[in-house]
Amino acid sequence: MEGVTLERREGREIWHVTTDGNIKTIITPSSSIAVMDETVIRYDKALKRLARR
């Protein structure tokens, strides 16, 4: 049986590839887009805190 499944966890993509009964797992590093999104959210929160002062 052959197949590919993908799951996303904590900004990483985890690929499970099955060929000839063997399962190989490939884990990608955290997405740079996810890191940028997190940075923008932190910056936005900091600006809102400053605006409340």
mmCIF file of the N, C-alpha and C atoms, coordinates in Angstrom:
data_MODEL
# 
_entry.id   MODEL 
# 
loop_
_atom_site.group_PDB 
_atom_site.id 
_atom_site.type_symbol 
_atom_site.label_atom_id 
_atom_site.label_alt_id 
_atom_site.label_comp_id 
_atom_site.label_asym_id 
_atom_site.label_entity_id 
_atom_site.label_seq_id 
_atom_site.pdbx_PDB_ins_code 
_atom_site.Cartn_x 
_atom_site.Cartn_y 
_atom_site.Cartn_z 
_atom_site.occupancy 
_atom_site.B_iso_or_equiv 
_atom_site.pdbx_formal_charge 
_atom_site.auth_seq_id 
_atom_site.auth_comp_id 
_atom_site.auth_asym_id 
_atom_site.auth_atom_id 
_atom_site.pdbx_PDB_model_num 
ATOM 1   N N  . MET A 1 1  ? 0.847  -1.186 0.000  1.00 0.00 ? 1  MET A N  1 
ATOM 2   C CA . MET A 1 1  ? 0.000  0.000  0.000  1.00 0.00 ? 1  MET A CA 1 
ATOM 3   C C  . MET A 1 1  ? 0.889  1.244  0.000  1.00 0.00 ? 1  MET A C  1 
ATOM 4   N N  . GLU A 1 2  ? 0.564  2.189  -0.836 1.00 0.00 ? 2  GLU A N  1 
ATOM 5   C CA . GLU A 1 2  ? 1.324  3.431  -0.906 1.00 0.00 ? 2  GLU A CA 1 
ATOM 6   C C  . GLU A 1 2  ? 0.407  4.601  -0.600 1.00 0.00 ? 2  GLU A C  1 
ATOM 7   N N  . GLY A 1 3  ? 0.951  5.623  0.026  1.00 0.00 ? 3  GLY A N  1 
ATOM 8   C CA . GLY A 1 3  ? 0.142  6.798  0.313  1.00 0.00 ? 3  GLY A CA 1 
ATOM 9   C C  . GLY A 1 3  ? 0.937  7.867  1.020  1.00 0.00 ? 3  GLY A C  1 
ATOM 10  N N  . VAL A 1 4  ? 0.341  9.034  1.069  1.00 0.00 ? 4  VAL A N  1 
ATOM 11  C CA . VAL A 1 4  ? 0.970  10.183 1.725  1.00 0.00 ? 4  VAL A CA 1 
ATOM 12  C C  . VAL A 1 4  ? -0.081 10.857 2.592  1.00 0.00 ? 4  VAL A C  1 
ATOM 13  N N  . THR A 1 5  ? 0.275  11.136 3.838  1.00 0.00 ? 5  THR A N  1 
ATOM 14  C CA . THR A 1 5  ? -0.617 11.913 4.697  1.00 0.00 ? 5  THR A CA 1 
ATOM 15  C C  . THR A 1 5  ? 0.168  13.104 5.241  1.00 0.00 ? 5  THR A C  1 
ATOM 16  N N  . LEU A 1 6  ? -0.545 14.151 5.525  1.00 0.00 ? 6  LEU A N  1 
ATOM 17  C CA . LEU A 1 6  ? 0.070  15.382 6.033  1.00 0.00 ? 6  LEU A CA 1 
ATOM 18  C C  . LEU A 1 6  ? -0.672 15.816 7.277  1.00 0.00 ? 6  LEU A C  1 
ATOM 19  N N  . GLU A 1 7  ? 0.080  16.146 8.319  1.00 0.00 ? 7  GLU A N  1 
ATOM 20  C CA . GLU A 1 7  ? -0.528 16.770 9.496  1.00 0.00 ? 7  GLU A CA 1 
ATOM 21  C C  . GLU A 1 7  ? 0.289  18.003 9.834  1.00 0.00 ? 7  GLU A C  1 
ATOM 22  N N  . ARG A 1 8  ? -0.374 18.985 10.396 1.00 0.00 ? 8  ARG A N  1 
ATOM 23  C CA . ARG A 1 8  ? 0.322  20.215 10.783 1.00 0.00 ? 8  ARG A CA 1 
ATOM 24  C C  . ARG A 1 8  ? 0.250  20.331 12.294 1.00 0.00 ? 8  ARG A C  1 
ATOM 25  N N  . ARG A 1 9  ? 1.412  20.575 12.906 1.00 0.00 ? 9  ARG A N  1 
ATOM 26  C CA . ARG A 1 9  ? 1.467  20.677 14.353 1.00 0.00 ? 9  ARG A CA 1 
ATOM 27  C C  . ARG A 1 9  ? 2.513  21.710 14.732 1.00 0.00 ? 9  ARG A C  1 
ATOM 28  N N  . GLU A 1 10 ? 2.102  22.720 15.498 1.00 0.00 ? 10 GLU A N  1 
ATOM 29  C CA . GLU A 1 10 ? 3.008  23.754 16.003 1.00 0.00 ? 10 GLU A CA 1 
ATOM 30  C C  . GLU A 1 10 ? 3.826  24.406 14.894 1.00 0.00 ? 10 GLU A C  1 
ATOM 31  N N  . GLY A 1 11 ? 3.189  24.719 13.782 1.00 0.00 ? 11 GLY A N  1 
ATOM 32  C CA . GLY A 1 11 ? 3.870  25.402 12.688 1.00 0.00 ? 11 GLY A CA 1 
ATOM 33  C C  . GLY A 1 11 ? 4.737  24.509 11.832 1.00 0.00 ? 11 GLY A C  1 
ATOM 34  N N  . ARG A 1 12 ? 4.703  23.220 12.092 1.00 0.00 ? 12 ARG A N  1 
ATOM 35  C CA . ARG A 1 12 ? 5.495  22.278 11.298 1.00 0.00 ? 12 ARG A CA 1 
ATOM 36  C C  . ARG A 1 12 ? 4.576  21.412 10.457 1.00 0.00 ? 12 ARG A C  1 
ATOM 37  N N  . GLU A 1 13 ? 5.085  20.985 9.329  1.00 0.00 ? 13 GLU A N  1 
ATOM 38  C CA . GLU A 1 13 ? 4.363  20.022 8.504  1.00 0.00 ? 13 GLU A CA 1 
ATOM 39  C C  . GLU A 1 13 ? 5.009  18.667 8.717  1.00 0.00 ? 13 GLU A C  1 
ATOM 40  N N  . ILE A 1 14 ? 4.198  17.669 9.015  1.00 0.00 ? 14 ILE A N  1 
ATOM 41  C CA . ILE A 1 14 ? 4.705  16.319 9.233  1.00 0.00 ? 14 ILE A CA 1 
ATOM 42  C C  . ILE A 1 14 ? 4.103  15.427 8.151  1.00 0.00 ? 14 ILE A C  1 
ATOM 43  N N  . TRP A 1 15 ? 4.946  14.969 7.250  1.00 0.00 ? 15 TRP A N  1 
ATOM 44  C CA . TRP A 1 15 ? 4.523  14.125 6.139  1.00 0.00 ? 15 TRP A CA 1 
ATOM 45  C C  . TRP A 1 15 ? 4.822  12.674 6.484  1.00 0.00 ? 15 TRP A C  1 
ATOM 46  N N  . HIS A 1 16 ? 3.838  11.803 6.310  1.00 0.00 ? 16 HIS A N  1 
ATOM 47  C CA . HIS A 1 16 ? 4.032  10.365 6.484  1.00 0.00 ? 16 HIS A CA 1 
ATOM 48  C C  . HIS A 1 16 ? 3.893  9.740  5.098  1.00 0.00 ? 16 HIS A C  1 
ATOM 49  N N  . VAL A 1 17 ? 4.971  9.161  4.611  1.00 0.00 ? 17 VAL A N  1 
ATOM 50  C CA . VAL A 1 17 ? 4.987  8.582  3.267  1.00 0.00 ? 17 VAL A CA 1 
ATOM 51  C C  . VAL A 1 17 ? 5.107  7.070  3.405  1.00 0.00 ? 17 VAL A C  1 
ATOM 52  N N  . THR A 1 18 ? 4.140  6.347  2.848  1.00 0.00 ? 18 THR A N  1 
ATOM 53  C CA . THR A 1 18 ? 4.150  4.893  2.915  1.00 0.00 ? 18 THR A CA 1 
ATOM 54  C C  . THR A 1 18 ? 4.438  4.323  1.532  1.00 0.00 ? 18 THR A C  1 
ATOM 55  N N  . THR A 1 19 ? 5.504  3.544  1.431  1.00 0.00 ? 19 THR A N  1 
ATOM 56  C CA . THR A 1 19 ? 5.827  2.862  0.176  1.00 0.00 ? 19 THR A CA 1 
ATOM 57  C C  . THR A 1 19 ? 6.300  1.456  0.501  1.00 0.00 ? 19 THR A C  1 
ATOM 58  N N  . ASP A 1 20 ? 5.791  0.493  -0.200 1.00 0.00 ? 20 ASP A N  1 
ATOM 59  C CA . ASP A 1 20 ? 6.183  -0.913 -0.021 1.00 0.00 ? 20 ASP A CA 1 
ATOM 60  C C  . ASP A 1 20 ? 6.130  -1.343 1.444  1.00 0.00 ? 20 ASP A C  1 
ATOM 61  N N  . GLY A 1 21 ? 5.148  -0.864 2.181  1.00 0.00 ? 21 GLY A N  1 
ATOM 62  C CA . GLY A 1 21 ? 4.986  -1.254 3.577  1.00 0.00 ? 21 GLY A CA 1 
ATOM 63  C C  . GLY A 1 21 ? 5.875  -0.503 4.556  1.00 0.00 ? 21 GLY A C  1 
ATOM 64  N N  . ASN A 1 22 ? 6.751  0.347  4.070  1.00 0.00 ? 22 ASN A N  1 
ATOM 65  C CA . ASN A 1 22 ? 7.620  1.138  4.948  1.00 0.00 ? 22 ASN A CA 1 
ATOM 66  C C  . ASN A 1 22 ? 7.052  2.536  5.104  1.00 0.00 ? 22 ASN A C  1 
ATOM 67  N N  . ILE A 1 23 ? 7.091  3.037  6.322  1.00 0.00 ? 23 ILE A N  1 
ATOM 68  C CA . ILE A 1 23 ? 6.604  4.399  6.571  1.00 0.00 ? 23 ILE A CA 1 
ATOM 69  C C  . ILE A 1 23 ? 7.804  5.289  6.856  1.00 0.00 ? 23 ILE A C  1 
ATOM 70  N N  . LYS A 1 24 ? 7.905  6.368  6.104  1.00 0.00 ? 24 LYS A N  1 
ATOM 71  C CA . LYS A 1 24 ? 8.946  7.367  6.333  1.00 0.00 ? 24 LYS A CA 1 
ATOM 72  C C  . LYS A 1 24 ? 8.254  8.639  6.783  1.00 0.00 ? 24 LYS A C  1 
ATOM 73  N N  . THR A 1 25 ? 8.825  9.295  7.751  1.00 0.00 ? 25 THR A N  1 
ATOM 74  C CA . THR A 1 25 ? 8.259  10.541 8.251  1.00 0.00 ? 25 THR A CA 1 
ATOM 75  C C  . THR A 1 25 ? 9.213  11.680 7.934  1.00 0.00 ? 25 THR A C  1 
ATOM 76  N N  . ILE A 1 26 ? 8.675  12.729 7.345  1.00 0.00 ? 26 ILE A N  1 
ATOM 77  C CA . ILE A 1 26 ? 9.457  13.915 6.996  1.00 0.00 ? 26 ILE A CA 1 
ATOM 78  C C  . ILE A 1 26 ? 8.857  15.084 7.766  1.00 0.00 ? 26 ILE A C  1 
ATOM 79  N N  . ILE A 1 27 ? 9.680  15.750 8.560  1.00 0.00 ? 27 ILE A N  1 
ATOM 80  C CA . ILE A 1 27 ? 9.200  16.891 9.345  1.00 0.00 ? 27 ILE A CA 1 
ATOM 81  C C  . ILE A 1 27 ? 9.884  18.149 8.836  1.00 0.00 ? 27 ILE A C  1 
ATOM 82  N N  . THR A 1 28 ? 9.086  19.121 8.409  1.00 0.00 ? 28 THR A N  1 
ATOM 83  C CA . THR A 1 28 ? 9.651  20.383 7.928  1.00 0.00 ? 28 THR A CA 1 
ATOM 84  C C  . THR A 1 28 ? 9.889  21.304 9.117  1.00 0.00 ? 28 THR A C  1 
ATOM 85  N N  . PRO A 1 29 ? 10.830 22.223 9.010  1.00 0.00 ? 29 PRO A N  1 
ATOM 86  C CA . PRO A 1 29 ? 11.034 23.191 10.090 1.00 0.00 ? 29 PRO A CA 1 
ATOM 87  C C  . PRO A 1 29 ? 9.838  24.134 10.187 1.00 0.00 ? 29 PRO A C  1 
ATOM 88  N N  . SER A 1 30 ? 9.769  24.856 11.284 1.00 0.00 ? 30 SER A N  1 
ATOM 89  C CA . SER A 1 30 ? 8.684  25.824 11.464 1.00 0.00 ? 30 SER A CA 1 
ATOM 90  C C  . SER A 1 30 ? 8.648  26.779 10.287 1.00 0.00 ? 30 SER A C  1 
ATOM 91  N N  . SER A 1 31 ? 7.467  27.074 9.873  1.00 0.00 ? 31 SER A N  1 
ATOM 92  C CA . SER A 1 31 ? 7.283  27.963 8.730  1.00 0.00 ? 31 SER A CA 1 
ATOM 93  C C  . SER A 1 31 ? 7.721  29.378 9.079  1.00 0.00 ? 31 SER A C  1 
ATOM 94  N N  . SER A 1 32 ? 8.447  30.008 8.172  1.00 0.00 ? 32 SER A N  1 
ATOM 95  C CA . SER A 1 32 ? 8.857  31.394 8.410  1.00 0.00 ? 32 SER A CA 1 
ATOM 96  C C  . SER A 1 32 ? 7.633  32.302 8.427  1.00 0.00 ? 32 SER A C  1 
ATOM 97  N N  . ILE A 1 33 ? 6.577  31.902 7.727  1.00 0.00 ? 33 ILE A N  1 
ATOM 98  C CA . ILE A 1 33 ? 5.339  32.693 7.736  1.00 0.00 ? 33 ILE A CA 1 
ATOM 99  C C  . ILE A 1 33 ? 4.729  32.675 9.131  1.00 0.00 ? 33 ILE A C  1 
ATOM 100 N N  . ALA A 1 34 ? 4.741  31.514 9.777  1.00 0.00 ? 34 ALA A N  1 
ATOM 101 C CA . ALA A 1 34 ? 4.201  31.419 11.134 1.00 0.00 ? 34 ALA A CA 1 
ATOM 102 C C  . ALA A 1 34 ? 5.002  32.292 12.092 1.00 0.00 ? 34 ALA A C  1 
ATOM 103 N N  . VAL A 1 35 ? 6.310  32.324 11.923 1.00 0.00 ? 35 VAL A N  1 
ATOM 104 C CA . VAL A 1 35 ? 7.161  33.163 12.767 1.00 0.00 ? 35 VAL A CA 1 
ATOM 105 C C  . VAL A 1 35 ? 6.829  34.630 12.542 1.00 0.00 ? 35 VAL A C  1 
ATOM 106 N N  . MET A 1 36 ? 6.651  35.020 11.289 1.00 0.00 ? 36 MET A N  1 
ATOM 107 C CA . MET A 1 36 ? 6.293  36.411 10.984 1.00 0.00 ? 36 MET A CA 1 
ATOM 108 C C  . MET A 1 36 ? 4.941  36.763 11.582 1.00 0.00 ? 36 MET A C  1 
ATOM 109 N N  . ASP A 1 37 ? 3.957  35.858 11.458 1.00 0.00 ? 37 ASP A N  1 
ATOM 110 C CA . ASP A 1 37 ? 2.632  36.107 12.029 1.00 0.00 ? 37 ASP A CA 1 
ATOM 111 C C  . ASP A 1 37 ? 2.730  36.331 13.529 1.00 0.00 ? 37 ASP A C  1 
ATOM 112 N N  . GLU A 1 38 ? 3.523  35.512 14.203 1.00 0.00 ? 38 GLU A N  1 
ATOM 113 C CA . GLU A 1 38 ? 3.684  35.644 15.648 1.00 0.00 ? 38 GLU A CA 1 
ATOM 114 C C  . GLU A 1 38 ? 4.329  36.983 16.002 1.00 0.00 ? 38 GLU A C  1 
ATOM 115 N N  . THR A 1 39 ? 5.301  37.405 15.229 1.00 0.00 ? 39 THR A N  1 
ATOM 116 C CA . THR A 1 39 ? 5.977  38.684 15.466 1.00 0.00 ? 39 THR A CA 1 
ATOM 117 C C  . THR A 1 39 ? 5.008  39.844 15.294 1.00 0.00 ? 39 THR A C  1 
ATOM 118 N N  . VAL A 1 40 ? 4.185  39.794 14.259 1.00 0.00 ? 40 VAL A N  1 
ATOM 119 C CA . VAL A 1 40 ? 3.204  40.853 14.010 1.00 0.00 ? 40 VAL A CA 1 
ATOM 120 C C  . VAL A 1 40 ? 2.196  40.922 15.149 1.00 0.00 ? 40 VAL A C  1 
ATOM 121 N N  . ILE A 1 41 ? 1.755  39.775 15.640 1.00 0.00 ? 41 ILE A N  1 
ATOM 122 C CA . ILE A 1 41 ? 0.790  39.752 16.741 1.00 0.00 ? 41 ILE A CA 1 
ATOM 123 C C  . ILE A 1 41 ? 1.409  40.371 17.999 1.00 0.00 ? 41 ILE A C  1 
ATOM 124 N N  . ARG A 1 42 ? 2.665  40.013 18.302 1.00 0.00 ? 42 ARG A N  1 
ATOM 125 C CA . ARG A 1 42 ? 3.336  40.587 19.482 1.00 0.00 ? 42 ARG A CA 1 
ATOM 126 C C  . ARG A 1 42 ? 3.478  42.099 19.339 1.00 0.00 ? 42 ARG A C  1 
ATOM 127 N N  . TYR A 1 43 ? 3.850  42.560 18.156 1.00 0.00 ? 43 TYR A N  1 
ATOM 128 C CA . TYR A 1 43 ? 4.027  43.992 17.897 1.00 0.00 ? 43 TYR A CA 1 
ATOM 129 C C  . TYR A 1 43 ? 2.698  44.719 18.071 1.00 0.00 ? 43 TYR A C  1 
ATOM 130 N N  . ASP A 1 44 ? 1.622  44.134 17.546 1.00 0.00 ? 44 ASP A N  1 
ATOM 131 C CA . ASP A 1 44 ? 0.292  44.723 17.650 1.00 0.00 ? 44 ASP A CA 1 
ATOM 132 C C  . ASP A 1 44 ? -0.129 44.832 19.116 1.00 0.00 ? 44 ASP A C  1 
ATOM 133 N N  . LYS A 1 45 ? 0.123  43.790 19.895 1.00 0.00 ? 45 LYS A N  1 
ATOM 134 C CA . LYS A 1 45 ? -0.231 43.828 21.320 1.00 0.00 ? 45 LYS A CA 1 
ATOM 135 C C  . LYS A 1 45 ? 0.560  44.912 22.047 1.00 0.00 ? 45 LYS A C  1 
ATOM 136 N N  . ALA A 1 46 ? 1.841  45.044 21.712 1.00 0.00 ? 46 ALA A N  1 
ATOM 137 C CA . ALA A 1 46 ? 2.678  46.067 22.352 1.00 0.00 ? 46 ALA A CA 1 
ATOM 138 C C  . ALA A 1 46 ? 2.160  47.464 22.027 1.00 0.00 ? 46 ALA A C  1 
ATOM 139 N N  . LEU A 1 47 ? 1.770  47.693 20.775 1.00 0.00 ? 47 LEU A N  1 
ATOM 140 C CA . LEU A 1 47 ? 1.229  49.007 20.387 1.00 0.00 ? 47 LEU A CA 1 
ATOM 141 C C  . LEU A 1 47 ? -0.061 49.311 21.140 1.00 0.00 ? 47 LEU A C  1 
ATOM 142 N N  . LYS A 1 48 ? -0.911 48.316 21.300 1.00 0.00 ? 48 LYS A N  1 
ATOM 143 C CA . LYS A 1 48 ? -2.173 48.524 22.023 1.00 0.00 ? 48 LYS A CA 1 
ATOM 144 C C  . LYS A 1 48 ? -1.911 48.848 23.491 1.00 0.00 ? 48 LYS A C  1 
ATOM 145 N N  . ARG A 1 49 ? -0.913 48.182 24.091 1.00 0.00 ? 49 ARG A N  1 
ATOM 146 C CA . ARG A 1 49 ? -0.561 48.488 25.486 1.00 0.00 ? 49 ARG A CA 1 
ATOM 147 C C  . ARG A 1 49 ? -0.071 49.925 25.616 1.00 0.00 ? 49 ARG A C  1 
ATOM 148 N N  . LEU A 1 50 ? 0.764  50.363 24.676 1.00 0.00 ? 50 LEU A N  1 
ATOM 149 C CA . LEU A 1 50 ? 1.259  51.743 24.706 1.00 0.00 ? 50 LEU A CA 1 
ATOM 150 C C  . LEU A 1 50 ? 0.119  52.739 24.534 1.00 0.00 ? 50 LEU A C  1 
ATOM 151 N N  . ALA A 1 51 ? -0.835 52.421 23.684 1.00 0.00 ? 51 ALA A N  1 
ATOM 152 C CA . ALA A 1 51 ? -1.957 53.327 23.422 1.00 0.00 ? 51 ALA A CA 1 
ATOM 153 C C  . ALA A 1 51 ? -2.838 53.489 24.660 1.00 0.00 ? 51 ALA A C  1 
ATOM 154 N N  . ARG A 1 52 ? -2.895 52.469 25.508 1.00 0.00 ? 52 ARG A N  1 
ATOM 155 C CA . ARG A 1 52 ? -3.728 52.540 26.711 1.00 0.00 ? 52 ARG A CA 1 
ATOM 156 C C  . ARG A 1 52 ? -3.101 53.391 27.804 1.00 0.00 ? 52 ARG A C  1 
ATOM 157 N N  . ARG A 1 53 ? -1.818 53.667 27.711 1.00 0.00 ? 53 ARG A N  1 
ATOM 158 C CA . ARG A 1 53 ? -1.137 54.450 28.763 1.00 0.00 ? 53 ARG A CA 1 
ATOM 159 C C  . ARG A 1 53 ? -1.487 55.905 28.689 1.00 0.00 ? 53 ARG A C  1 
# 
